[in-house]
Amino acid sequence: MRDMDIAHQEAKKPLGLYDPAVGHDACGIGFVADIKGRKSHQIVSQGLTVLANLTHRGAVGADPLAGDGAGMLLQIPDAFFRAEMAEEGVELPAAGDYGVGMVFLPQDPVDRIVAENLLVELVIREGQTVLGWRDVPVDPSCLGESVKPIEPVIRQLFVGRGDNIEDANHFERKLYVIRKQAHIQLGKRAPYLIEQGDFYITTLSARTITYKGMMLAADLAVYYQDLAD
């Protein structure tokens, strides 16, 4: 018993990069990067493997396919988005000069137009440029039956850097303001959409984008077909 007590005390001491002072019982997280900064799908693939290995950290209810959420934050895939938007007739500016918003929208088409129009209005009001929208390809077959009725319409909004922007950090702050204002203003214009959770911007950034949802960790790449590209 004494040996166990000693081992427990030793485990509470900082070791290498580990500091128990910042350790908490919470959802799992993993980080994958190329030390030389090389962009490749292998990083995404390895990240998905890490995510699948963290399945035990998530909760599952009576619906076996309805998890408590899983997601991946990754660097803006410029080459991918550039090719995708070219098919829509949109030529994106240089990397860093545009931001991408991952937007969860209402299923109702009228409510969706209200939310989209507000976003466009805010982008223009803040002196930025609306480059276009992209429908995110998804496969809902992996979702639980309790989740499908509330599945959002997911679209990506591309925002060009305005002339009133000084540098990359200023642009990032401006995108943050637009995202926060969207939730605040829609809460005033159509409060039921916010109250019901029918509108949400997961990220609006020129640096990163988040793919997330109420699915099992291993099904993230099944649902979001972008992650398999």
C-alpha positions in Angstrom: 0.0 0.0 0.0 2.9 2.3 0.9 4.4 1.7 -2.6 1.1 2.7 -4.2 1.0 5.9 -2.2 4.6 6.8 -3.2 3.7 6.1 -6.9 0.6 8.3 -6.6 2.7 11.2 -5.2 5.3 10.8 -7.9 2.6 11.0 -10.6 1.6 14.4 -9.3 5.1 15.8 -10.0 5.9 17.6 -13.3 7.8 15.4 -15.8 9.1 16.6 -19.1 6.3 18.4 -20.9 3.7 17.1 -18.5 2.5 19.4 -15.7 -0.3 18.0 -13.5 -1.4 21.5 -12.7 -2.9 21.9 -16.1 -4.3 18.3 -16.4 -8.0 18.0 -16.2 -10.6 15.3 -16.7 -12.0 16.3 -20.1 -12.4 15.3 -23.7 -9.4 14.0 -25.4 -7.3 16.0 -27.9 -4.5 15.2 -30.3 -2.1 17.2 -32.3 -0.3 16.3 -35.5 2.1 18.5 -37.5 5.0 18.2 -40.0 8.1 19.6 -38.3 9.3 21.0 -41.7 5.9 22.6 -42.5 5.2 20.4 -45.5 1.5 20.3 -46.4 0.0 16.9 -47.2 -3.0 14.8 -46.7 -1.0 12.5 -44.5 -1.3 15.0 -41.7 -5.1 14.9 -42.0 -5.1 11.1 -42.2 -3.0 10.8 -39.1 -5.2 13.3 -37.3 -8.2 11.2 -38.1 -6.5 8.2 -36.7 -5.7 10.1 -33.5 -9.4 11.2 -33.4 -10.6 7.6 -33.8 -8.3 6.5 -31.0 -10.0 9.0 -28.7 -13.4 7.5 -29.2 -13.4 6.2 -25.7 -13.3 9.8 -24.4 -16.7 10.6 -26.0 -20.1 9.9 -24.6 -22.8 7.9 -26.5 -26.5 7.8 -25.5 -29.3 5.4 -26.3 -28.7 6.2 -30.0 -25.5 4.3 -30.7 -24.5 6.6 -33.6 -25.2 9.8 -31.8 -21.9 10.9 -30.1 -21.4 14.0 -28.0 -19.4 15.6 -30.7 -16.1 15.2 -32.6 -14.1 17.6 -34.8 -10.9 18.6 -36.4 -9.2 21.9 -36.6 -6.8 22.3 -39.5 -4.9 24.8 -41.4 -6.8 26.4 -44.4 -6.2 24.0 -47.3 -5.5 26.7 -49.9 -4.9 24.5 -52.9 -8.0 22.4 -52.2 -10.3 25.5 -51.8 -8.8 27.2 -54.7 -9.6 24.3 -57.0 -13.1 23.9 -55.5 -14.0 27.5 -55.9 -12.6 27.7 -59.4 -15.3 25.2 -60.4 -17.8 27.7 -59.1 -16.2 30.5 -61.2 -14.6 32.1 -58.2 -10.9 33.0 -58.3 -9.6 33.2 -54.7 -7.0 35.8 -53.7 -3.6 34.8 -52.4 -3.5 32.6 -49.4 -4.0 34.7 -46.3 -6.0 37.3 -48.2 -9.3 35.4 -47.8 -11.0 33.8 -44.9 -13.4 30.8 -44.8 -16.4 30.5 -42.5 -17.8 27.1 -41.7 -21.4 27.9 -41.2 -24.2 25.7 -39.8 -27.5 27.0 -41.3 -31.2 26.2 -40.7 -32.9 23.5 -42.8 -35.8 25.9 -43.5 -35.0 27.7 -46.8 -36.5 31.0 -45.7 -34.7 31.0 -42.4 -31.5 30.1 -44.2 -31.8 33.1 -46.5 -32.3 35.3 -43.5 -29.1 34.0 -41.9 -27.1 34.1 -45.1 -28.2 37.7 -45.9 -27.2 38.9 -42.5 -23.7 37.4 -42.9 -23.3 39.0 -46.3 -24.5 42.3 -44.8 -22.0 42.2 -42.0 -19.1 41.3 -44.2 -19.9 44.4 -46.4 -20.5 46.6 -43.4 -17.0 45.7 -42.0 -15.4 46.7 -45.3 -14.6 43.1 -46.5 -15.6 41.3 -49.8 -18.0 38.4 -50.2 -16.2 36.1 -52.6 -18.9 33.3 -52.7 -20.5 30.4 -51.0 -19.7 26.7 -51.2 -21.9 23.8 -50.3 -20.0 21.4 -48.1 -20.4 17.8 -49.4 -21.6 15.5 -46.6 -22.8 11.9 -46.1 -25.5 11.7 -43.4 -25.7 7.9 -43.5 -23.3 7.7 -40.5 -25.5 10.0 -38.3 -27.8 8.6 -35.6 -31.6 8.7 -36.1 -31.8 11.2 -33.2 -29.4 13.6 -35.0 -30.7 13.5 -38.6 -33.9 15.6 -37.9 -31.7 18.5 -36.6 -28.8 18.1 -39.1 -27.9 21.6 -40.3 -27.3 22.8 -43.9 -23.5 23.3 -43.9 -22.0 25.9 -46.2 -18.7 27.7 -46.4 -18.5 31.5 -46.8 -15.4 32.9 -48.5 -14.5 36.4 -47.4 -11.9 38.6 -49.2 -9.6 40.9 -47.3 -10.7 44.5 -47.6 -8.7 47.7 -48.3 -9.1 48.8 -44.6 -7.0 45.9 -43.4 -3.4 46.6 -42.3 -2.0 43.1 -41.9 -2.8 39.4 -41.3 -3.5 39.9 -37.6 -5.9 42.8 -38.3 -7.8 40.6 -40.9 -8.1 37.8 -38.4 -9.5 40.2 -35.8 -12.0 41.6 -38.3 -13.2 38.1 -39.2 -13.7 37.4 -35.5 -15.8 40.6 -35.2 -18.0 39.5 -38.1 -18.5 36.0 -36.6 -19.4 37.4 -33.2 -21.7 40.1 -34.6 -23.5 37.4 -36.7 -24.6 35.6 -33.6 -25.5 38.8 -31.8 -27.4 40.4 -34.6 -29.3 37.3 -35.7 -30.3 36.9 -32.0 -32.0 40.2 -32.4 -33.4 39.7 -35.9 -34.5 36.1 -35.6 -33.9 35.0 -31.9 -35.6 31.7 -32.4 -32.8 30.6 -34.7 -30.2 31.1 -32.0 -32.4 29.7 -29.2 -33.1 26.5 -31.2 -29.5 26.2 -32.2 -30.3 26.5 -35.9 -27.4 28.8 -36.7 -23.8 28.5 -35.7 -20.4 29.6 -37.2 -17.8 27.1 -36.0 -14.9 29.1 -37.5 -14.4 32.2 -39.6 -10.7 32.6 -40.2 -7.9 33.1 -42.8 -5.7 30.6 -40.9 -7.8 27.7 -39.7 -11.1 25.9 -40.3 -13.0 23.4 -38.1 -14.9 20.3 -39.3 -17.1 19.2 -36.5 -20.5 17.6 -35.6 -22.6 15.4 -33.4 -21.2 12.1 -34.8 -18.9 9.4 -33.5 -15.2 10.3 -33.8 -14.5 7.6 -36.3 -17.3 8.9 -38.6 -16.0 12.5 -39.0 -14.3 11.7 -42.3 -17.3 9.7 -43.4 -19.6 12.6 -42.9 -17.3 15.3 -44.2 -16.1 14.2 -47.6 -13.6 17.0 -47.8 -11.4 15.2 -45.3 -11.0 12.2 -47.6 -9.6 14.4 -50.4 
